[in-house]
Amino acid sequence: MEDLKKTALKIEQELKKNGADKAHIVVTRSETHEFNISNGEFSLFRTLFNDSIGMTVLKDHKKGSAAINKTDDASIKKAALDCVKSAESGVADEAYDIAPKQENQDFCNAAYNGDIPTFFARSKELLEAITARHPKIRLSDTVFQHIKMDKFYRNTNGTEFSTKRGWYCVEVSFSALDGDKTTSMNGTGFVTESLDEPFIERSDIEKQLCDTERQLDLRAFDGKITDGTILLTPKCLSQFLGDIMGNFVSGAVIRDKTSIWLNKLGKQVADNRLTIRMTIDDPRIVCPQKYTSDGFIAESYNLIENGILKTFQLDLFNANKTGFERVKNTDSSVVIEGGEKSLESIIKGIKKGLLVGSFSGGAPGTNGDFSGVAKNSFYIEDGEIKYPVNEVMINGNLSDILMNIQDISRDVVCNGEDVLPYISFGGIVISGK
């Protein structure tokens, strides 16, 4: 870590020499052990090494940045000069700033060095389990990684953060094949610091494999449901949450005043059973953010609490620009705790609707209207999953569905990045071809 600190100090000197008023620097060194599966067999074993440097400067209230993957003196000097020049050619804005001095901290976790033999054994065990339990599944482009990362952050106010972290990452891609029947590609994965459990028992891997096999009997859905229900899997819910945050609470839409929630702080925007927590201190989240890109110590916060909008997601620049409070972390780790009902009982309560595994559509409108295709999905009628459906359109409004939550499942999926339940929403238009 000491050599990363020396590099950061060297960069800071170069930036100041070229006229920077303020700056922050991040120096990163990573080592990745990777196993790949192609066509159901291990096809690649490799170790990757990477050094990277990112720097951001402020000069005369203008902002510039540069990034390189070399650490020699000549490359550092050139990048520092380019960084300052990019600021000089920018547009001045007094909202640009960096965090004041924070308490220097060191962060480390137990999986830093990794146990590569056990990791490989667990990866092989997953391959064998899938082959034995799911003979119709065909694996494709599946990746197992252990990533070890050293990172050093410093800004010109004297804040220093050093990080030594390691984690295991599993990404599984697959389809199903039975005679002349085949499914579209599906995938899932997780990150973890522990190798205590078999991988097939982690996250939603087993369920995704089962659902993919069931997709072999796809049927067309005819007709139209004008007031239907969608039951979103945690994977699909994550997609919708990303659109909700981008459309209603992100820095860009608040700064440009295009969010329909602009005047909703402290007001109800969702069913009172919904709390969305952006966490850095939940043990189910692997390698959460410890400090923001602006240089503040990160803290957990509730974005929505019992249906009430508590904050916007504004970094320092957008907070200064708009006058609203700066968000306490800029990570994307979401925790929504489970409700009272099992997944099975929620399905039993749905008259007509879809269990939606993923969604493909264009960007929602500024008012939150969305339209697209429900993929990896199943038709539900009178409380039963009837059959997998092909290319069914769903239409609704992102703001409206939050106020029209029907149920939140007791079952949650923890993939190391999020903790999410299944949630059903009413008032959706469901259309077949």
N, C-alpha and C positions, 0 to 999 in steps of 0.2 A: 504493500500500500504506500510505502514511503516514496517509491519512484513515481507513483501516480501523483502524489502531492507535489513532488518536485516539478513534474511536468506542468501541473496546474499553475504553480507559482511562476514558472518561466513564461507561460502564456499570458498571465496577468501583467507581468512586466512589459512584454511586447505590446499588449493592447494599450497600456498606459503611455508607453513611449510614442505610440502612434496617435495619441490624443483622445482615447476613450475616457469619458467621465465616470461611467459605472460599467460593471461587467459581471457576468457569472460564467463559470467554466465547468464542464463535466468531462472527466477523463474516465474511460471505461476499458476494461480488459476482460474478455470472456473466453471460456474454454468449453466446447460442446462435444460430448460423446453421443454419437448418433447411430441407431440401427434402423434400417429400412426394410419393409416387406413389400414385395411386388409379386403379384400372381400367387399369393399365398405362401411365399417362401422368403426367408431372409436373403436380401440381395446386396446390402451395402453396410459396411461397418467403417466408420471413420471418426476422426477427431478433428475439430475445426478450432482455430485460434483467431481471435479478432481483437484489434485495438481500434478505438474510435475516440475522437475528441469533438465536442460541440462547444461553441462559444457564442455568447450574445453580448453586444455592447450597446450602450447609450452614449450618444454624443450630441450635445446641443438639442436635447429632447428628441433626437432621431434614433431609430433602432436598426441595428444590423446584426447579421448572424453568419456563421460559417461552420462547416463540418469537414473533418478530414479523417483518414484512417492510417495516418503515418505519424510517428512521434519524433522524427529526426529534427534537428534545429532548423534546417532550411525550410522544411515543410511547415513548421510551427510559425516561423517568421512570415512566410508568405500568407498563411491563413489568417494570422492576426492583422496583417496589413489589409487583406481583402475584406475582413470583417468590418474594420473601421471605415473603409471606403464605401461598403454597402450602406452603412449608417449615414455617411455624409450625403449619399444620393437619395436618401429617404425623405419622408415628409415629417416635419416636426410636430410633436403632440406631447403636451405636458402630462398626459395620463400615463406615459411610459415610466416605469420605475422598477426597482428590485426591492426585495424584502430588507427591512432593517436587520441589524445583527441579531442572529438567533443563537441559542446555546449549541455549541459544537457537540456532535454526537457520532457514535460509532454503532453500526447496525450489523448483526450477524445472525445466521440461523444454523440449525443442526445439520441441514442437508448440504452444506457448502462443498464438502469434498466428494460426497456421493459414494454409493456402494455399487460400482459398475457390475461386478459379477452377479450380485443379487438382482439388480435391475434387469440384466439380460435374462436371468432365469425367470423372472416375473413376465417379461415380454414373451419369451418362448412358451410359458405356461398359458398366456392369453391366446396365442395362436392355436395351441393344442385344444384349449377349451372351446374356442369358436368352431374348430373343425369337428369336434365330437358332438357338441350340442346343436350346431346349426349347419348341417351339411349342405344346405342350399345357399349359404352365404359365400360370396367371393370377395376376398380382401383385395384392396388396390391402394397403392401409395400410402401405406401406413407408416408412421414415423414415431420412433421412441427416442427421446433426448434427455440427457442430463446436462443441465446448463449451470456452469459455475461462473459467477460474475463478481469482479472487483470494480467498484465505482467510487470516484472521489469528486465531490462537489465543493467549489469555492466561489464566493463572490467578493467583490471589492469592499463590502462592509465588514469583512472578516469572518463570515460564517463558513464553517467547514463541516461537511458530512462525509463520513467514509462508510462504505457498504460492502460487506462480504456475504454473498447469498448464493445458495444453490437450490435447484428444484428439478424435479422430474416432470417431463411433459409427454403425454401420450395422445396421439391424434390418429383415429381409426377411420378409414374410408372403405365403404363396401357397397355391394349391391347383392341382389338375390337372383338365382338362376335355377329354373326347373324345366327341363326339356326346351321347348321353344319359347317359354315365358321368361321374361327378365324384367327387372325393376330399374328405375333410375338410381343414380348414386345417392347414397346417404352417408352421414358421418357424425361422429361425436368424439369426445375426448375429455381430458382432465389434466390438471397439474396437481402435484402433490409433493410433500416433503417426506412422506413415509412409504415404506415398501412392505408394511405389515399385512395388507390385505391383497388377495388375488385381484388382478386388474379387472377381470370380468365382473367383479362385484362393486366396482367403483362407478361413481356418477350414474349415468343412465345407459351404460353400454349394453347390458343384457336386454333392456326393454327396446332399445333402438334396433337391435338385431332381430328381435321377435317381430316388431312392427314391420321391418323391411321384408321379412319372409311373408308376412300377411299381405304385403302389397303385390304379391304375384297374381292375385285374383282381382285386379282392378276392374271397376265397372264405371260406366258413364253415369253421371247424375243428370237427370232430366228435370225440367221445371224450374220454379223459382220460389224461394221462401223470403218473404218481405220482413219478417220479424223473427229471424232465427237466432240461434245461439252458437257461438264459437267457444270451444274449450281449448285453450292454448297450452301446449306442452311448455315446460320451462325453457327449452331451447328456442321455441318460437316466441315465447313471452319476452325473452331477451331482445329479440329483433324489434318487437313493438316498443319496448321501453327505450331503446336507442332512438327510435323515431320520435317518441314523446318528448324525450329530453332535448333532442336537437331542435324540435319545432317550437317548444314552449318555454324552456328555461336556459338555453345555451347563451353564451356571451353575445354571439352575433345577432340573434333575434331580439334580445333585450336591448342591446346597443342601437339596433336599427328600428326598434319599436314596432316590430312586425309580429310579436308574440301576442296571441289572444289571451294569455295569462299575465300580461304586463301589469294589470291592476289587481291581481289575484293574491298577492302576498297576504298571508294571515287569513285567507278565505278558503272555503271548501272547493276543491277541484276534483275530488274522488270520493268514492264510497268510504264511509267512516271506518270500515274494517281494514283499509289499506294503509300501511306504513312502508315507505321505501327508504331504507337506510343505506347510505354510502359509507362503507365502513373501512377502517384501517386497523381495527382491534378485535375482529372476530376470529377465533382460532380455526374456523372452517375455511378462511381465506388464506391462500398461500402467497407469500411475498407481497403483502399489501404495501401501498405507497407510504413512505415514512416522511417525505418532504415533497413540497410542490415544485414545479418547474420555476416558480418565481422565488424560491428559497425560503418558504415558510415551513415550519414543522407542521405535518399533516395531523388532522383530527377527524374523528368520525362525526357525521351529522345526519339528521333526517331531512331528506328532500321533501317528502310528504309524510305527515304524522297524523294518523287517524283521519285521513282524508283532507287535511289542511295543508296548503302549500306553505312551507317554512322558509324557503330561500331560493334564489336563482343560482345557477352554476357559473359564477363569474370569476375569472382570474383577476389578478391585480389590475391589469390594464383596463378591463371592462368594468371593474368595480369603480376605479377612479373616473372612468368616462361617464358612467351612469349615476353615480352617487349611491348605488345599492351596496350591500355588504359583500365583501369578498368571501368566496366559498372556502370551506375549511380543508378540503382536499380536492384534487383534480383527477382522482383515480376513477375507474369505472366499475369497481367491485360493488355489486348490489346485493343486499340481503332483504328478502321479503319473507317473514316468518309464515309458517303454515297456519291454516285455519282449523276449523273443527271437523269437517267432513272428510271421509276417505274419498279417493278418486272414484272408486266404484259407486259410492252413493251419489256423487255429483252426476255421473253419467246417467244413473237411474232417474234423476230429476229433469233430464233434458228431453223435451218433447220432439223437437226437430232441430238438428244442428250438425256441426262438424267438430271432430277432434282434429286440430290442426298441428301438424308436425313442423312445417316451415312455410314461409310466405315469400312470394316473389312478386314484387310490384314496383312501380316508379316511386319517386319521392312524394310524400304526402303534400297536399296543398298547405298554404300558410294557415288556413283555418283548421287543419287537421284531417281533412277528408282523405281517405285512402281507398285504393282499389287495386286488386291484384289477384294472383292465383294461389289458392291453398294447395300446397304440395305435401306429400307423405301424410295424407289425411284420410279420415274415416267418417262415413255418414252415420249419424246417430238418429234413431227414431224411437219414440216411446220408451226411452230409457235403456235402449240396447244399441251396441255398435253393430251395424248391419253389414257393412262391406267397405273396403277401401275404394276411394273415388279418384277419378282422373280429371285434372284440369278444371277445378271448380272455382268460380270467381266469388270473392267476398268483397263487400263494400261497407264502409262505415265511417265513423269520425273518431279520431284518437281521443279527443277531449270528452266526447259523449260516452264512449265505452267505459271510461274510468268511473263515471257516475252511474253506470248501468252494470256493475259487477253483480253476478248472480251468486257465485261461490268461489271460495279459495280453499284449495285442498290441504288436508293435513300432511299429505306426502310432499316432500321437498327433494330437489336434486341439488347436491353439492358437487361442483366440478372443480373446486379450488379457486375459481375466479368469481363465482356468484353462488348464492343460495336462493333458489327460486321454487315456488310451488306451481301447480296447475291452477289457472284462473279461468272461469267461464264468464263471458260477457254476452248480454242480450242486445237486441235491436240491430242485428246485422242482416244485410241483404245477401242471400246465398243464391247463386245462379249457375245452372248447368249450361251446356252448350246449346 
